[in-house]
Structures are given as C-alpha cells and as structure tokens.
Amino acid sequence: MNKFLAGAIAMASLGLSMQANALNILLTNDDGCRAPGIDAMYRALTAAGHKVTLVGPLNDSSGISAASVVVPGQALAVTELAPGKFCVGPPDGYSAPAGKTSAIGTPVDAVNVGLDVILKDNPPDLVVSGSNFGENVGPLTQMSGTLNAALRAMFKGIPAVAVSTAIDMDLIVRDQQAGFRKTLGAMDDTARFAVKVIEQASLAGAEARKACVSNKHACELNVLGLPGVNGLNLNYPPLPPSEVNGVVFAPIGNWDRVNFTSQRGADGVVHVNLSAPSTPTATQQQADAYQLWQGHAVITVIDGNMSAPQAVQDQAKKILKSIKP
C-alpha cells in the first residue's frame, strides 16, 4: 500500500470516527449572541463535526446569574441571525413595569427557548455555554450567567459544559486595552481546548455505555461519561498553549483575585469596587481560582448544586487524564 493510499484511509477513518461521535449541541453564553467567545466556540465545535445550534441572549448579560423571565405570558423576541443562530431578547418597546426590576432575554431565557422551542423536537445531547470573557471561578460562579446557563440545562436534564477565558488582572489594571486583547487572543485556544475535553469525554461515555447490558452503572452515564446530568466548568488562562502549565482538576473555592465589594464614599454614595484579595490559605490554593492564577487550565465537575461528589470528580479525572492544553 503506498503512502498516499494509507494516508487517505487514515483520514477517512478519522472522518468516520468524528461523524460517529458527532453531538447535537445547543450553544449559549452570557456575553451576547454576537460575542467573540461564542463565535470562537461555534467555529471550533462545527469544525470538529458537531451539529451546533446557537441560542444566546441579545444583549450582554454578564453577572446576571440565573435571572430569567418570571412573568407568565411575557413575550420574548427570538431573532434568527443566520440558519441555526438565534438571539433572545425583549420585544420592541419593552420596558419594565413601574417599581419592578425585570430580567428578560437572559442566558437562562436563551437556554429555555433553545430547549423548549427551537430544539423541542430534536433535544441536544449537550449544552455548551461560552466561551465567556473572563474567568468563572470561586465566588464569581454564583454571579455567572455563563455557568448558570449550563446549570439550567442540567436542571432540565441535559448535561452541560461551561467555558470561560480568564483575564490577566495585573495587565488589565495597567493597560485595559492590552488586557482585553490578551483575553480575546486566547479565546480560540480556549475553544479548541473545550472541544478536546468534550470529544475525549464523549468517546469515553460511548465506550462505557457499550457495557450497559452487563454493567448497570454504565447505563447511568451521560454523554460526557459522567453519572446523571453532571457537567463540567472549564476555565482557561489567557496564555498561548505552550505557556499553559498543564490541566488540573479543582473544586470551586471561596477565594479569587477578583473581589467585588460595596463601599460608601465620602459623598455618601455606595459604589461597587474591586478589593485586593486576601492571602489564600493552603486549602484555597487547591481550589479553582488559585490554580487558574498559576497558569493551569482548570476542570471542575459540577452538578445542580455546583459541586459534584468526590466519586464523580475521580471519574472525570479518569476519563480526561491525558487531556492537554
């Protein structure tokens, strides 16, 4: 067999493998349906052979957590940007009722529209949320629209992966534009890393489910090879792959370099500002934020309560032990 024919067969086999493991994916985020991060993620997922439907919030909804429409009968505007790409927002002329703070067109709204309407007759295998501009680790996970969009999908029975690209806080304080560019420059690498994680996990899940008849535990594994609807929170540093210090598994901690605090100024007005982080304890140094700060790509296993049992953490480590940045 000549080298050309051997190469052609190898490429064909790779194509068949990718096609066999192609997933039906709902892609969302909290930075907005036109944001650079969701575009990078869309391109990486489709290039890998996955079928992707993009449904994101019309406007930037960063830090909005799990907010969503809670008024029965409230209309949402669903706009199709291009085939398979949708934005969810308020209808024209909408204003919040007097005396009421209203959330409409949020990341959770986008997930609900994607699952309940757009993909109602063709439920996705997986929901991917991101890539977010800025990390979602430690206390930030409570505020994160990115992470809560993933959690909403999990509550509705679909496993999910949240993806975020970190900010170089030291640089952005010195030079905001340079800091922005550094995070934007890492978004394609973040997306490619996320695709590697999804593909390795889904291959392991497919192999495990082959044993479903003889091993009842395997029947309970989802598309990521994890029990039930457990999912993943991925955080990637703003670095080229050659400078990333490997991949670590870490739980969500209670320390972060990004700390929002409310302060009353001399004028009596209360402002929200960033405060200096405390020195992390030994335990906090093992958690997600510190590990990300050390230049690692961080994988955290999550469930509807934001933290998975140790047995599930161990399962994810086994599945993804060879993953590289």
C-alpha positions in Angstrom: 0.0 0.0 0.0 1.5 3.4 -1.0 1.8 6.2 1.5 -0.9 8.3 -0.3 -3.4 5.5 -0.1 -2.5 4.8 3.6 -2.9 8.5 4.4 -6.3 8.6 2.6 -7.6 5.6 4.5 -6.4 7.1 7.8 -8.1 10.4 7.1 -11.3 8.6 6.1 -11.2 6.6 9.3 -10.8 9.8 11.3 -13.7 11.4 9.5 -15.9 8.4 10.2 -14.9 8.4 13.9 -15.7 12.1 14.2 -19.0 11.6 12.4 -19.9 8.6 14.6 -19.3 10.7 17.7 -20.8 13.9 16.4 -23.0 15.5 19.0 -26.2 17.6 18.7 -25.1 20.7 20.8 -27.0 23.8 22.0 -24.5 26.6 22.3 -25.2 29.7 24.5 -23.4 32.3 26.6 -23.9 35.4 28.7 -21.8 37.9 26.7 -24.4 38.1 23.9 -25.3 36.1 20.8 -22.7 38.1 18.7 -19.8 38.0 21.2 -16.3 36.9 20.2 -16.3 34.0 22.6 -19.4 32.3 21.4 -18.3 32.8 17.8 -14.9 31.1 18.6 -16.8 28.2 20.3 -19.2 27.8 17.4 -16.4 27.6 14.9 -14.4 25.1 16.9 -17.4 22.8 17.6 -18.6 22.8 13.9 -15.0 22.3 12.7 -14.9 19.2 14.9 -18.0 17.8 13.1 -20.7 18.6 15.8 -24.1 19.9 14.9 -24.5 23.2 16.7 -27.5 25.4 17.3 -26.6 28.8 18.7 -29.1 30.5 21.0 -27.8 33.4 23.1 -29.1 36.5 24.8 -29.5 39.5 22.6 -27.5 41.8 24.9 -24.5 41.3 27.2 -25.9 39.7 30.4 -22.6 39.3 32.3 -23.1 38.8 36.0 -26.8 38.2 35.8 -26.6 34.7 37.4 -29.7 32.6 37.0 -32.1 35.5 36.4 -34.9 34.9 33.9 -38.5 35.9 33.0 -40.9 35.0 35.8 -44.0 36.8 34.4 -46.4 34.3 32.8 -47.4 35.4 29.3 -44.3 37.6 28.9 -43.3 37.8 25.2 -39.7 37.2 24.1 -38.3 38.3 20.8 -36.4 35.5 19.1 -34.4 36.7 16.1 -32.6 34.4 13.7 -29.2 35.9 12.8 -28.4 33.1 10.3 -29.5 29.5 9.9 -29.1 27.8 13.2 -28.1 31.0 15.1 -30.7 32.8 17.3 -30.8 35.8 19.7 -33.3 36.0 22.5 -34.3 39.4 23.9 -37.1 41.7 24.9 -39.8 42.6 22.4 -39.6 46.0 20.7 -40.7 48.8 23.0 -40.4 46.7 26.1 -39.9 48.5 29.5 -40.0 47.0 32.9 -43.2 47.5 34.9 -43.1 50.5 37.2 -41.4 49.7 40.5 -40.1 46.4 39.3 -36.6 45.3 38.3 -37.1 42.9 35.4 -34.8 40.4 33.8 -35.7 39.5 30.2 -33.6 37.9 27.4 -31.1 36.4 29.9 -28.8 33.4 29.4 -31.3 31.2 31.2 -34.1 32.6 29.0 -31.9 31.6 26.0 -31.4 28.1 27.3 -35.2 27.7 27.9 -36.0 28.9 24.4 -33.4 26.6 22.9 -34.6 23.5 24.7 -38.4 24.3 24.9 -38.9 25.8 21.5 -36.1 25.6 18.9 -34.8 22.1 19.7 -38.1 20.8 21.2 -38.4 18.0 18.7 -34.6 17.3 18.5 -33.2 17.6 22.0 -29.5 18.2 22.2 -27.0 15.7 23.6 -25.1 18.5 25.3 -25.4 22.2 26.1 -22.2 24.3 25.9 -22.1 27.8 27.5 -19.3 30.2 26.5 -16.6 31.0 26.0 -17.0 33.8 28.5 -14.9 36.9 28.5 -13.3 36.4 32.0 -13.0 33.5 34.3 -15.8 31.9 36.3 -14.2 30.5 39.4 -14.6 30.8 43.2 -17.2 33.4 44.3 -17.7 34.5 40.7 -19.6 31.3 39.9 -22.6 32.5 41.9 -22.9 35.6 39.7 -22.0 33.9 36.4 -24.6 33.9 33.6 -22.4 31.5 31.7 -22.3 28.9 34.5 -26.0 29.4 35.4 -27.0 28.8 31.8 -25.2 25.5 32.0 -26.8 24.7 35.3 -30.3 25.5 33.9 -29.7 22.9 31.2 -28.7 20.4 33.8 -31.8 21.1 35.8 -33.8 20.3 32.6 -32.0 17.0 32.2 -29.3 17.9 29.6 -25.6 17.6 30.6 -23.6 20.8 30.1 -20.2 22.4 29.9 -19.4 26.0 30.9 -16.4 27.5 29.2 -14.5 30.7 30.2 -11.3 32.5 29.1 -9.6 34.3 32.0 -8.4 37.8 32.4 -4.8 38.8 33.2 -5.8 41.1 36.1 -2.3 42.6 36.6 -2.1 43.6 32.9 -5.7 44.9 32.7 -5.1 47.2 35.7 -2.0 48.6 34.0 -3.4 48.7 30.4 -7.1 47.9 29.9 -6.9 47.6 26.1 -3.9 45.3 26.3 -5.7 43.2 28.9 -8.8 42.9 26.7 -6.6 41.9 23.7 -4.9 39.2 25.7 -8.1 37.6 26.7 -9.6 37.9 23.2 -6.4 36.4 21.8 -6.8 33.2 24.0 -10.5 32.6 23.0 -9.7 30.3 20.0 -7.3 28.3 22.2 -10.0 28.1 24.9 -12.5 26.8 22.4 -10.1 24.2 21.0 -9.3 23.0 24.5 -13.0 22.7 25.3 -13.6 20.7 22.1 -10.8 18.3 23.2 -12.4 17.8 26.6 -15.8 17.2 25.1 -14.6 14.8 22.5 -12.5 12.8 24.9 -15.2 12.7 27.5 -17.9 11.7 24.9 -15.8 8.9 23.5 -15.3 7.6 26.9 -19.0 7.8 27.6 -19.8 6.0 24.4 -17.4 3.2 25.2 -18.8 2.9 28.8 -22.4 2.7 27.6 -21.5 -0.3 25.3 -21.2 -2.2 28.6 -24.7 -1.1 29.7 -26.2 -4.6 29.4 -23.6 -6.2 31.6 -22.9 -3.2 33.8 -26.0 -1.3 35.1 -23.8 1.5 36.3 -22.8 2.2 32.7 -26.4 2.8 31.8 -26.5 5.8 34.1 -23.6 7.6 32.4 -24.4 10.6 30.2 -22.7 11.8 27.0 -19.7 13.1 29.0 -19.2 9.7 30.6 -20.4 11.1 34.0 -23.3 9.9 36.1 -26.7 11.6 35.6 -26.6 15.1 34.3 -23.2 16.1 35.9 -21.3 18.5 33.8 -18.0 20.5 33.6 -16.8 24.0 34.3 -13.7 24.8 32.2 -11.5 27.8 32.8 -8.6 28.5 30.5 -5.8 31.1 31.3 -5.1 34.0 28.9 -1.9 32.3 27.6 -0.8 30.5 24.4 -0.9 26.7 24.8 2.9 26.5 25.1 2.7 28.6 28.3 -0.2 26.8 30.0 1.1 24.9 33.0 -1.0 21.8 32.2 -4.5 20.7 33.2 -5.7 20.4 36.8 -8.9 19.2 38.4 -10.0 21.5 41.2 -13.2 22.2 43.1 -14.9 25.6 43.3 -13.4 27.5 46.2 -14.2 30.6 48.2 -11.1 32.7 47.1 -10.5 34.7 44.0 -8.3 37.6 42.8 -11.5 39.3 41.5 -13.5 40.5 44.5 -16.4 42.9 44.2 -17.2 44.9 47.3 -19.8 47.6 48.2 -18.3 50.8 49.7 -19.9 54.1 50.8 -17.9 57.0 49.5 -17.2 60.3 51.2 -20.2 61.7 49.2 -22.5 59.2 50.9 -23.0 57.3 47.6 -22.5 53.5 47.7 -20.3 52.2 44.9 -19.2 48.7 43.8 -15.5 48.4 43.5 -12.8 45.7 43.3 -10.9 45.0 46.5 -7.5 43.4 47.0 -7.6 39.6 47.5 -6.6 38.0 50.8 -3.6 35.7 51.0 -5.0 32.3 50.1 -4.9 29.5 52.6 -3.5 26.1 51.8 -7.0 24.8 51.1 -7.8 27.7 48.9 -4.7 27.1 46.9 -6.0 23.7 45.9 -9.3 25.3 44.5 -10.1 26.6 41.0 -9.2 30.3 41.2 -5.7 29.9 42.6 -4.9 27.0 40.2 -6.1 29.2 37.3 -3.9 32.1 38.5 -1.0 29.7 38.5 -1.5 29.3 34.7 -3.3 26.0 34.7 -6.3 25.1 32.6 -8.8 24.1 35.2 -11.6 21.5 35.0 -14.3 21.4 37.7 -17.0 18.8 37.8 -20.4 20.4 38.6 -24.0 19.3 39.2 -27.1 21.2 40.0 -25.6 22.1 43.4 -22.4 23.5 41.8 -20.2 20.8 43.2 -20.0 17.1 42.4 -19.3 14.3 44.8 -15.7 13.1 45.0 -16.5 9.8 43.2 -17.7 11.8 40.2 -14.6 14.0 40.4 -12.5 10.8 40.3 -14.5 9.6 37.3 -13.8 12.7 35.3 -10.1 12.6 36.1 -10.0 9.0 34.8 -11.8 10.0 31.6 -9.7 13.1 30.9 -6.4 12.1 32.4 -4.5 12.6 29.1 -6.0 15.9 28.1 -3.6 18.6 27.0 -3.9 22.4 26.6 
